[in-house]
Amino acid sequence: MTDAARLHALDRAHVWHPFTPHAVYADEHPLMVVAAEGHWLIDAEGRRYLDGVASLWCSAFGHRHPRIDRAIIDQLGRVAHATFLGNASAPAVELAARLVAVAPGALTRVFFSDNGSTATEVALKIAYQYWQQTGRPADARRTRFVTLGEAYHGDTIGAVSMGGIELFHEVYRPLVFDTIRLPSPHCYRCPLQLERASCGEACIAAAERIIAEHGDEIAAVVIEPGVQGAAGMITQPADYARRVQDAARRAGALVICDEVAVGWGRSGVRFASDLLGLTPDLLCLAKGLTGGYLPLAATLATERLFEGFLGRPEEGRTFFHGHTYTGNALGAAAALASADLLDELLPTLRVTLEHFAARAEQLRDLAPVGDVRRFGLALGVEIVADRRTRAPHPAAKRIGMRIATACKRRGVFLRPLGDTVVVMPPLTITRDELDLLFDVLTDAIGECGDA
Ligand SMILES: *Cc1c(COP(=O)(O)O)cnc(C)c1O
């Protein structure tokens, strides 16, 4: 048995993969990654694949980047991890200061955790507890969260409560808390049954009305600014997020921006909040933060929120939340190197973005493509059975996965969201690599799209 065959056999025998229907897993030609170089993954048979989704949206600067490698190795020579509970360690403290210095709005405090789900859970719990302990009885009634239809904020139970994706979240509905839902600003499949050309942005008016109606019971409005990623790259009308924020402020509620996916350069600037004129009270970061090296997340908060938790220990106002690996030193060292790389990259990112946008636009001409949705360097290409009626393919056809598999045969790794093919390249992807990626995707759509 070759080593590749042995590893695949172990995988099939013992592993339970995330978001993976195991009845078809082995038939869809999963890669067995054993190494990587820059923007390329290398499998157990030595084949190379362009990492077109940045290893699930986080490998911002490619694999084995010498600067991030070095930062981790240097940190390893000092300390890998020391607890952050009532204690501090060097690189995480430096990282907190670094994040505060570049954060949108007036965020001054950083709470570390391990992943995007915990980053949003932390934001949710901070917002909730804050209102419970202001000392004003009217504030204590602010117990509810406003979320979007099709929202995705992670897979732990608080994050699932905020989630609005039927396929992922519906089964847990009896288990989770209820939120106030805004209609998703999904222009291609409008929940209000309207058309973009004539809707007059009715979803914004609806959001403003719903937020105003529930005004004094809202703890926070939670939004993925710019694009609802996991829902299928649902891009928002340009001023959607800002107007939702303004409505939240009029209602006296907090604003939580979940930039787990869109933060850290993905939007074309450092934070989508900056691009969209948002000043969140809480900001969630994860995915790209360490350049895709280590699981580290951050929830940034305003001083006002932080102060709401001050008091003598016996008053019980403390934020009783933490994870064993909170403030992990290796993760923080990787994130500091990643912050340097992002600083250096941002001034030239526009060039990559323009080519990406131009190549993405060309996909609209392909017959199987229903919609092309792009926000910065995040792209969703929705494949339909009928362009006129927008009818989807039958789910059993797994059209998105079929196209991804066809791309894989041509040396490009993509991971779709249902019928939407996602392209989320490393921010450092070259022009030639982008051309290869889009050429391959075009061929694969042609091969599978009307099959
Ligand atoms: C991926 C994602 C999360 C969850 O992050 P994990 O690290 O997978 O737990 C939360 N919010 C958004 C917007 C995401 O894209």
The ligand as an SDF file (V2000), in Angstrom:
LIG
                    3D

 15 15  0  0  0  0  0  0  0  0999 V2000
  -16.0700   31.3230    9.8330 C   0  0  0  0  0  0  0  0  0  0  0  0
  -16.9490   32.3270   10.5070 C   0  0  0  0  0  0  0  0  0  0  0  0
  -17.2460   32.2360   11.8760 C   0  0  0  0  0  0  0  0  0  0  0  0
  -16.8030   31.0530   12.7040 C   0  0  0  0  0  0  0  0  0  0  0  0
  -15.4400   30.9640   12.8020 O   0  0  0  0  0  0  0  0  0  0  0  0
  -14.7900   29.5450   13.2460 P   0  0  0  0  0  0  0  0  0  0  0  0
  -13.3600   29.8770   13.4420 O   0  0  0  0  0  0  0  0  0  0  0  0
  -15.0370   28.6110   12.1180 O   0  0  0  0  0  0  0  0  0  0  0  0
  -15.4690   29.1290   14.4930 O   0  0  0  0  0  0  0  0  0  0  0  0
  -17.9860   33.2400   12.4500 C   0  0  0  0  0  0  0  0  0  0  0  0
  -18.4310   34.2770   11.7220 N   0  0  0  0  0  0  0  0  0  0  0  0
  -18.1710   34.3960   10.4120 C   0  0  0  0  0  0  0  0  0  0  0  0
  -18.6740   35.5830    9.6800 C   0  0  0  0  0  0  0  0  0  0  0  0
  -17.4340   33.4170    9.7520 C   0  0  0  0  0  0  0  0  0  0  0  0
  -17.2090   33.5100    8.4370 O   0  0  0  0  0  0  0  0  0  0  0  0
  1  2  1  0
  2  3  1  0
  2 14  2  0
  3  4  1  0
  3 10  2  0
  4  5  1  0
  5  6  1  0
  6  7  2  0
  6  8  1  0
  6  9  1  0
 10 11  1  0
 11 12  2  0
 12 13  1  0
 12 14  1  0
 14 15  1  0
M  END
$$$$
